[in-house]
Amino acid sequence: MSEETVAEAGAGGDRSAAVSTYDSRLAKLAKLRAEGVDPYPHSFEGRTHVAEIVAAHDPAALGEGHHEELSYRVMGRVTGERGHGKTAFLDVRDITGTIQVYARRDELGEEAFGRLEDIDVGDLVGVEGVVHVTKRGQLAIAVRELTLLAKALKDPPDLFHGISDPETRYRQRELDLMANEGSREIFKQRSTLIWEIRNYMNSRGWVELETPILQRLTGGAAARPFVTHHNALDRELFLRTATELYLKRAIVGGFEDVYEFGKFFRNEGMSPQHNPEFTMLE
């Protein structure tokens, strides 16, 4: 790993601190593998989303100390960790929300409880346990079994204050999504919007088509295209700037109401609001 990459992993920290953190996480990874633990297992079956658990349990109604026997399996990213001697706490976040999980040494046993020392903020974990209401009246999962699903080797960005630097947000979108709930909401709203438009069009008898992205001729928009070369055909091709011409061909062929959600490519100026690659409905 280059020093520049390690510095980026520090999410704003100094380079020496980032290198030290990376080395520490790498050592934990090697330790797990030496002990026969797979730090990147392929599956975690039977999970329940955090929002479902929260919706089904009212901590105020259940009361402090409530402890039930119905077991849940939750998976997500560790966004916080705290330890108090014989008890450890983790904040685990999935796509629907965050829930606190806690583990007690006397319930897990020495070996399993010791595994918590190998868990860092940013790791993906799977937790099996029962619902519990803490002394502060918060809903939590009392851990019966904890599985490391993916060991993170880089420090995550600040998961509480988010990322404000536009350059980092646009160039490292995964960090932006990890740290900024607002960005995740935009992606989900976009997905919902496209789904609703598709439903609207399809319910009225429109047919969604898929037209070529690589085209021999460019047309349908007064825009400069991206140019590429097809080696097998020894021919110059263009990334499409519009779908209009091919949709019109479909109408000539007998279709009436057609549309396409497609990627368009225009080799022109760019800004945060004007991307050379974008999605458009035509």
C-alpha positions in Angstrom: 0.0 0.0 0.0 1.5 3.4 -1.0 1.9 6.2 1.5 -0.5 8.3 -0.5 -3.1 5.6 -0.3 -2.5 5.2 3.4 -2.8 8.9 3.9 -6.2 8.9 2.1 -7.2 6.0 4.4 -6.6 8.3 7.4 -9.7 10.3 6.3 -8.1 13.6 7.1 -5.6 12.5 9.7 -1.8 12.8 9.4 0.1 10.3 7.4 2.0 8.6 10.3 -1.3 8.0 12.2 -2.8 6.5 9.1 0.1 4.2 8.5 0.0 3.1 12.1 -3.7 2.4 11.9 -3.3 0.5 8.7 -0.5 -1.6 10.2 -2.6 -2.3 13.3 -5.6 -3.5 11.2 -3.3 -5.6 9.0 -1.8 -7.3 12.0 -5.3 -8.1 13.3 -6.1 -9.6 9.8 -3.0 -11.8 9.9 -3.8 -12.9 13.5 -7.4 -13.9 12.5 -6.1 -16.0 9.5 -3.4 -17.6 11.7 -6.1 -18.7 14.1 -8.2 -20.2 11.3 -10.8 -17.4 11.2 -12.1 -16.4 7.7 -12.1 -12.6 7.9 -14.2 -12.4 4.7 -16.9 -15.1 4.8 -19.3 -15.5 1.9 -22.7 -15.3 3.5 -24.7 -14.4 6.6 -28.2 -15.9 6.3 -31.4 -15.0 8.0 -30.7 -11.4 8.7 -33.3 -8.9 9.9 -33.1 -5.1 9.1 -32.6 -2.8 12.1 -35.7 -0.8 11.2 -37.9 -3.9 11.4 -36.6 -4.6 14.9 -37.1 -1.0 16.0 -40.6 -0.9 14.6 -41.6 -4.1 16.4 -40.3 -3.0 19.9 -41.2 0.1 21.9 -38.5 0.4 24.7 -40.8 2.8 26.7 -43.5 0.2 26.7 -41.2 -2.8 27.4 -39.4 -1.1 30.3 -35.8 -1.1 31.5 -34.2 -4.5 31.7 -36.6 -6.2 29.3 -35.0 -9.3 27.9 -36.8 -11.6 25.5 -35.9 -15.0 24.0 -36.7 -14.3 20.4 -33.4 -14.2 18.5 -32.5 -11.8 15.7 -29.7 -11.8 13.2 -28.4 -8.3 12.3 -25.6 -7.4 9.9 -24.0 -4.0 9.3 -21.0 -1.7 9.7 -19.5 -0.9 13.1 -19.8 2.8 13.5 -18.8 3.0 17.2 -17.2 0.8 19.9 -16.9 1.1 23.6 -15.5 -1.3 26.3 -16.1 -1.4 30.0 -14.1 -4.3 31.4 -16.4 -7.3 31.2 -18.9 -5.6 28.8 -18.4 -4.3 25.3 -20.7 -2.1 23.2 -20.9 -1.7 19.4 -23.0 0.5 17.2 -24.0 -1.4 14.1 -25.6 0.3 11.1 -27.3 -1.2 8.1 -29.1 0.5 5.3 -32.2 1.1 7.5 -30.7 2.4 10.7 -28.3 1.9 13.7 -28.7 -0.2 16.7 -26.6 -0.8 19.8 -25.3 -4.3 20.5 -23.6 -5.3 23.7 -21.7 -8.4 24.8 -20.9 -9.7 28.2 -17.8 -11.8 29.0 -19.7 -14.2 31.2 -22.3 -14.9 28.5 -20.0 -15.2 25.5 -17.1 -16.9 27.2 -13.4 -15.8 27.3 -12.5 -16.8 23.7 -15.5 -15.3 22.0 -15.4 -12.1 24.0 -11.7 -11.8 23.2 -12.6 -11.7 19.6 -14.1 -8.3 20.1 -10.5 -7.0 20.4 -10.1 -7.7 16.7 -13.1 -5.6 15.7 -12.5 -2.0 14.6 -14.8 0.8 13.5 -15.5 0.3 9.8 -15.6 -3.5 10.0 -18.7 -5.4 8.8 -20.1 -7.7 11.3 -23.0 -10.2 11.8 -24.7 -10.3 15.2 -27.1 -12.9 16.6 -28.8 -12.0 19.8 -32.0 -11.0 21.6 -33.7 -7.7 22.2 -32.8 -5.9 25.4 -33.7 -2.5 26.9 -30.8 -0.7 28.5 -30.7 1.3 31.7 -31.0 4.4 29.5 -34.1 3.1 27.9 -32.5 2.3 24.6 -33.2 -0.7 22.4 -30.2 -3.0 22.1 -29.2 -6.5 21.0 -27.7 -8.7 23.6 -25.1 -10.6 21.7 -25.1 -14.4 21.7 -22.8 -14.8 18.7 -20.8 -12.3 16.7 -19.3 -13.0 13.2 -16.7 -10.8 11.4 -18.0 -10.5 7.9 -15.4 -8.1 6.4 -12.2 -6.7 8.0 -11.7 -3.0 7.1 -8.0 -2.1 6.6 -8.6 1.6 6.3 -10.0 4.1 8.7 -13.5 5.1 7.7 -14.3 8.8 7.3 -15.9 10.6 10.2 -19.2 8.8 10.4 -20.9 11.4 12.7 -20.0 14.7 11.0 -19.8 13.4 7.4 -17.5 14.6 4.6 -17.8 18.2 3.5 -14.9 18.4 0.9 -16.6 18.3 -2.5 -13.5 16.8 -4.2 -13.5 13.8 -1.8 -17.3 13.4 -2.1 -17.3 13.2 -5.9 -14.1 11.2 -6.4 -14.6 8.7 -3.6 -18.3 8.2 -3.6 -18.1 5.2 -1.4 -16.7 7.3 1.4 -19.4 9.9 0.8 -22.2 7.3 1.0 -20.6 5.8 4.1 -20.4 9.1 6.0 -23.3 11.2 4.7 -26.9 10.0 5.2 -28.1 12.8 2.9 -26.1 11.3 0.0 -27.6 7.9 0.6 -31.1 9.4 0.7 -30.5 11.1 -2.7 -29.5 7.7 -4.2 -32.6 6.0 -2.8 -34.9 8.8 -3.9 -33.4 8.6 -7.4 -34.1 4.9 -7.5 -37.7 5.5 -6.3 -38.2 8.2 -8.9 -37.1 6.1 -11.8 -39.2 3.2 -10.5 -42.3 5.4 -10.3 -41.8 6.9 -13.8 -41.4 3.4 -15.3 -44.6 2.2 -13.6 -46.4 5.3 -14.9 -45.2 4.8 -18.5 -45.8 1.0 -18.5 -49.2 1.3 -17.0 -50.2 3.4 -19.9 -49.1 1.0 -22.5 -45.7 2.5 -23.3 -42.9 0.0 -24.3 -39.5 0.4 -22.8 -36.7 -0.3 -25.3 -33.0 -0.7 -25.1 -31.0 0.8 -28.0 -27.3 0.6 -28.8 -24.8 2.6 -26.8 -22.0 2.0 -29.4 -23.2 3.6 -32.7 -21.6 3.8 -36.1 -23.1 7.2 -36.7 -23.8 9.9 -34.2 -26.9 12.0 -34.2 -30.1 13.1 -32.4 -28.3 15.9 -30.5 -26.0 18.8 -31.4 -23.2 17.4 -29.1 -19.6 16.3 -29.5 -19.4 12.5 -29.0 -16.8 10.3 -27.4 -15.0 8.3 -30.0 -13.7 4.7 -29.7 -12.4 2.0 -32.0 -13.7 -1.5 -32.6 -10.7 -3.7 -33.1 -12.4 -6.7 -34.7 -14.3 -4.6 -37.2 -11.4 -2.0 -37.5 -14.1 0.7 -37.4 -14.5 3.9 -35.6 -17.6 4.0 -33.3 -19.2 6.6 -31.1 -20.8 6.5 -27.6 -24.3 7.7 -28.1 -25.3 11.3 -27.5 -29.0 10.5 -27.8 -31.5 7.6 -28.4 -33.8 9.5 -30.6 -32.8 8.0 -34.0 -33.1 4.4 -32.8 -36.4 5.0 -31.1 -37.7 6.5 -34.3 -36.6 3.3 -36.2 -38.7 1.3 -33.7 -41.8 3.5 -34.5 -41.1 3.0 -38.3 -41.1 -0.8 -37.5 -44.6 -0.7 -36.0 -44.3 0.4 -32.4 -46.2 3.4 -31.3 -45.4 4.6 -27.8 -41.8 3.8 -26.8 -39.3 5.2 -24.3 -35.9 4.5 -22.9 -34.1 5.3 -19.7 -30.5 5.4 -21.0 -27.0 6.5 -20.4 -25.8 9.3 -22.6 -22.3 10.5 -23.3 -21.4 14.0 -24.4 -17.7 15.0 -24.7 -18.2 18.6 -23.7 -17.7 20.9 -20.7 -18.3 19.5 -17.2 -19.2 20.8 -13.7 -20.9 19.3 -10.6 -24.2 19.9 -12.4 -23.1 18.9 -15.9 -21.5 15.4 -16.2 -20.2 13.9 -19.5 -22.1 10.7 -18.6 -25.7 11.0 -17.5 -29.1 9.3 -17.5 -32.0 10.6 -19.5 -35.5 9.6 -20.4 -36.4 9.9 -24.0 
